[in-house]
Amino acid sequence: MERSNEPYRSDRDYTVEEEGIQALREALTKDDDSSIRQMASIFLGTLADARAVEGLIGALHDPEKEVRKRAMQALVKLGTPSVEPLAAALRDADWRVRYRAAEALGLIDEPAAFDPLVAALADEKDHVRYMAAKGLGLLGDERAVPPLAARLDDENEFVRRSAASSLGRIGDERAVSALTGALAREENAGVRTAIETALAGSTIS
């Protein structure tokens, strides 16, 4: 039989990498075994290929918490290509998706994550507000001080704690002023401790 000198390609004209990504995306969305879906998320995150983002965003809807977590971590590893889709995910109807999207945006060191996280501070779900406040602290942008200061009066104590910690990380004079004012009126012991810790760790004396 005569052999062709041309490299083998599948009928769909995929490269090996494309076939691998497609297989992982299918495993991520279709496999009944949650451990397989977790591993698919992990492998997609190691590929450094933007084509993996869509499938990982979809996996934020997975019914299993650990799969959602692994998908979030993979999106963080992929970095910049994940930012815009994650910002869009902050408008998802499922708060769990919004929570993981906010978490990922805070862990990706990209200025484009700032505005979506500020908007998420007003989310109806306290879990999302908590994670948005935490993410803004990780970004360290001083523009976050006013919206974070407003969360020091949030109805949820854990949101207030998160806002206090993030203000402490940013640590400019406005942050210290907001924390000092909040400490004077805060009655919850756990939140007071968070504020005191933030003030102690601030670079502004």
C-alpha positions as CSV (number, residue, x, y, z in Angstrom):
1,M,0.0,0.0,0.0
2,E,1.3,3.4,-0.9
3,R,1.9,5.7,2.1
4,S,1.4,9.4,2.1
5,N,4.3,11.6,3.3
6,E,1.8,14.1,4.7
7,P,1.2,14.1,8.5
8,Y,-1.9,12.4,9.7
9,R,-4.9,14.6,10.4
10,S,-8.3,13.5,11.6
11,D,-11.4,13.8,9.4
12,R,-12.3,17.0,11.3
13,D,-8.9,18.4,10.5
14,Y,-8.1,18.9,14.2
15,T,-4.6,19.1,15.5
16,V,-3.7,16.9,18.4
17,E,-4.0,19.8,20.8
18,E,-7.5,20.7,19.5
19,E,-8.6,17.1,19.8
20,G,-7.3,17.0,23.4
21,I,-9.0,20.3,24.3
22,Q,-12.3,19.1,22.8
23,A,-12.1,15.8,24.6
24,L,-11.4,17.5,27.9
25,R,-14.3,19.9,27.3
26,E,-16.6,17.1,26.6
27,A,-15.5,15.2,29.8
28,L,-16.0,18.4,31.8
29,T,-19.6,18.8,30.7
30,K,-20.8,15.3,29.9
31,D,-19.1,12.8,32.2
32,D,-21.2,11.4,35.0
33,D,-18.2,11.0,37.3
34,S,-17.5,14.2,39.2
35,S,-13.9,13.2,39.7
36,I,-13.4,13.0,36.0
37,R,-14.9,16.4,35.6
38,Q,-12.5,17.7,38.3
39,M,-9.5,16.3,36.5
40,A,-10.7,17.7,33.2
41,S,-10.8,21.2,34.8
42,I,-7.3,20.7,36.1
43,F,-5.9,19.6,32.8
44,L,-7.6,22.4,30.9
45,G,-6.0,24.9,33.3
46,T,-2.5,23.6,32.5
47,L,-2.9,24.0,28.8
48,A,-2.5,27.8,28.7
49,D,-5.0,27.8,25.8
50,A,-7.8,30.4,25.6
51,R,-10.0,27.8,23.9
52,A,-10.4,26.2,27.3
53,V,-12.1,29.2,28.8
54,E,-15.6,28.6,27.5
55,G,-15.8,25.1,28.9
56,L,-14.5,26.1,32.2
57,I,-17.0,29.0,32.5
58,G,-19.7,26.4,31.8
59,A,-18.3,24.2,34.6
60,L,-19.0,27.0,37.1
61,H,-22.6,25.7,36.8
62,D,-21.6,22.1,37.8
63,P,-23.7,20.7,40.6
64,E,-20.6,19.5,42.5
65,K,-18.9,22.2,44.6
66,E,-15.4,20.7,44.0
67,V,-15.8,20.8,40.2
68,R,-16.8,24.4,40.4
69,K,-13.8,25.1,42.6
70,R,-11.4,23.3,40.2
71,A,-12.9,25.2,37.2
72,M,-12.4,28.5,39.0
73,Q,-8.7,27.6,39.7
74,A,-8.2,26.7,36.1
75,L,-9.6,30.0,34.9
76,V,-7.2,31.8,37.2
77,K,-4.3,29.9,35.7
78,L,-5.4,30.9,32.2
79,G,-5.3,34.5,33.3
80,T,-6.1,37.4,31.0
81,P,-8.4,35.4,28.5
82,S,-10.6,34.5,31.5
83,V,-11.3,38.1,32.7
84,E,-14.0,39.1,30.2
85,P,-16.0,35.9,30.4
86,L,-15.7,35.9,34.2
87,A,-17.0,39.5,34.3
88,A,-20.0,38.3,32.2
89,A,-20.5,35.4,34.7
90,L,-21.0,38.0,37.5
91,R,-24.4,38.6,35.9
92,D,-25.4,34.9,36.0
93,A,-28.7,34.0,37.7
94,D,-27.0,31.4,39.9
95,W,-25.2,33.1,42.8
96,R,-22.8,30.2,43.1
97,V,-21.5,31.0,39.6
98,R,-21.2,34.7,40.5
99,Y,-19.4,33.7,43.7
100,R,-16.8,31.7,41.9
101,A,-16.4,34.4,39.2
102,A,-15.7,37.0,41.8
103,E,-13.2,34.7,43.5
104,A,-11.4,34.1,40.2
105,L,-11.3,37.8,39.2
106,G,-9.7,38.7,42.5
107,L,-7.0,36.1,42.0
108,I,-6.2,37.2,38.5
109,D,-3.9,40.3,38.7
110,E,-5.6,42.3,35.9
111,P,-6.8,45.9,36.1
112,A,-9.8,44.9,34.0
113,A,-11.2,42.9,36.9
114,F,-11.6,46.1,39.0
115,D,-14.9,47.5,37.6
116,P,-16.7,44.1,37.6
117,L,-15.7,43.5,41.2
118,V,-16.9,46.9,42.3
119,A,-20.2,46.2,40.7
120,A,-20.4,42.9,42.5
121,L,-20.2,44.7,45.8
122,A,-23.8,45.5,45.3
123,D,-24.8,41.9,44.6
124,E,-28.0,40.7,46.3
125,K,-26.2,37.6,47.6
126,D,-23.9,38.2,50.6
127,H,-21.5,35.4,49.5
128,V,-20.9,37.3,46.3
129,R,-20.4,40.7,48.1
130,Y,-18.0,39.0,50.5
131,M,-15.9,37.6,47.6
132,A,-16.0,40.8,45.7
133,A,-14.7,42.7,48.7
134,K,-11.9,40.2,49.2
135,G,-11.0,40.4,45.5
136,L,-10.7,44.1,45.6
137,G,-8.2,43.9,48.5
138,L,-6.1,41.5,46.5
139,L,-6.1,43.9,43.5
140,G,-4.9,46.6,45.9
141,D,-6.3,49.5,43.8
142,E,-6.8,52.6,45.9
143,R,-9.9,53.4,43.9
144,A,-11.6,50.6,45.8
145,V,-11.5,52.5,49.1
146,P,-14.9,54.3,48.8
147,P,-17.0,51.3,47.7
148,L,-15.3,49.1,50.2
149,A,-15.9,51.7,53.0
150,A,-19.6,51.6,52.1
151,R,-19.5,47.8,52.8
152,L,-18.4,48.4,56.3
153,D,-22.1,49.0,57.0
154,D,-23.3,45.9,55.1
155,E,-26.0,43.9,56.8
156,N,-23.9,40.8,56.7
157,E,-21.0,40.6,59.2
158,F,-18.8,38.5,57.0
159,V,-19.0,41.1,54.2
160,R,-18.1,43.7,56.7
161,R,-15.1,41.6,57.8
162,S,-14.0,41.1,54.3
163,A,-14.3,44.8,53.5
164,A,-12.3,45.7,56.6
165,S,-9.5,43.3,55.7
166,S,-9.3,44.6,52.2
167,L,-9.2,48.2,53.4
168,G,-6.3,47.2,55.6
169,R,-4.5,45.7,52.7
170,I,-4.9,48.9,50.7
171,G,-4.0,51.0,53.7
172,D,-4.2,54.6,52.5
173,E,-5.3,57.4,54.7
174,R,-8.9,57.2,53.5
175,A,-9.0,53.5,54.3
176,V,-7.7,54.1,57.8
177,S,-10.3,56.8,58.3
178,A,-13.1,54.6,57.2
179,L,-11.9,51.7,59.4
180,T,-11.5,54.0,62.4
181,G,-15.1,55.3,62.0
182,A,-16.5,51.8,61.5
183,L,-14.7,50.6,64.7
184,A,-16.5,53.3,66.7
185,R,-19.9,52.2,65.7
186,E,-19.4,48.4,65.2
187,E,-21.0,46.2,67.8
188,N,-20.2,42.7,66.4
189,A,-17.1,41.3,68.2
190,G,-15.9,39.4,65.1
191,V,-16.1,42.4,62.9
192,R,-14.4,44.6,65.5
193,T,-11.5,42.2,65.6
194,A,-11.3,42.3,61.8
195,I,-11.2,46.1,61.8
196,E,-8.6,46.2,64.6
197,T,-6.4,43.7,62.7
198,A,-6.8,45.7,59.5
199,L,-5.8,48.9,61.3
200,A,-2.8,47.2,63.0
201,G,-1.6,45.9,59.6
202,S,-2.1,49.2,57.8
203,T,1.0,51.0,56.5
204,I,-0.5,54.3,57.6
205,S,0.0,55.1,61.3
